[in-house]
């Protein structure tokens, strides 16, 4: 299934509420756990960690 929307983010943990206000879905927090991307199970949005954010978090781990 193709993602409905791709959103670039700066952090591995993101929140999604569908973006439609009252017509969205319950807010869920999604953790990429080092995978670099995650899809919302409710609306299908794909959150992708920006390349510079991934490098910064990898450097902080050392």
C-alpha positions as CSV (number, residue, x, y, z in Angstrom):
1,X,0.0,0.0,0.0
2,X,1.3,3.4,-0.9
3,X,1.5,6.0,1.9
4,X,-1.2,8.7,1.7
5,X,1.4,11.4,2.4
6,X,5.1,11.5,3.2
7,X,6.2,13.9,6.0
8,X,9.9,14.7,6.7
9,X,10.6,14.9,10.4
10,X,13.6,15.8,12.7
11,X,12.9,13.3,15.5
12,X,12.5,9.5,15.6
13,X,9.3,9.8,17.8
14,X,6.4,11.6,16.1
15,X,2.7,12.2,16.9
16,X,0.0,11.7,14.3
17,X,-3.7,12.7,14.6
18,X,-4.6,12.5,10.9
19,X,-4.3,16.2,10.5
20,X,-8.0,16.7,9.9
21,X,-8.9,18.2,13.2
22,X,-12.1,16.6,14.6
23,X,-12.3,14.5,11.5
24,X,-8.9,12.9,12.0
25,X,-8.1,10.0,14.3
26,X,-6.9,9.6,17.9
27,X,-3.4,11.0,18.4
28,X,-0.8,8.2,18.4
29,X,2.9,8.4,19.1
30,X,5.1,6.5,16.7
31,X,8.7,5.5,17.3
32,X,10.9,4.7,14.3
33,X,13.3,2.7,16.5
34,X,16.3,3.4,14.2
35,X,14.4,2.3,11.1
36,X,14.4,5.9,9.6
37,X,10.7,5.8,8.8
38,X,7.3,4.7,10.1
39,X,3.7,4.6,8.7
40,X,0.7,5.6,10.8
41,X,-1.5,2.6,11.3
42,X,-4.7,4.8,11.2
43,X,-4.2,7.1,8.2
44,X,-1.2,5.7,6.3
45,X,0.9,8.8,6.5
46,X,4.6,8.0,6.2
47,X,7.0,9.8,8.5
48,X,10.6,9.9,7.3
49,X,13.6,11.0,9.4
50,X,15.5,13.7,7.6
51,X,19.1,12.7,6.6
52,X,20.7,15.4,8.7
53,X,18.6,14.4,11.7
54,X,19.6,10.8,11.3
55,X,23.3,11.7,11.2
56,X,23.0,13.9,14.3
57,X,21.3,11.2,16.3
58,X,23.9,8.6,15.2
59,X,26.7,11.0,16.3
60,X,25.1,11.6,19.6
61,X,25.0,7.8,20.3
62,X,28.8,7.6,20.2
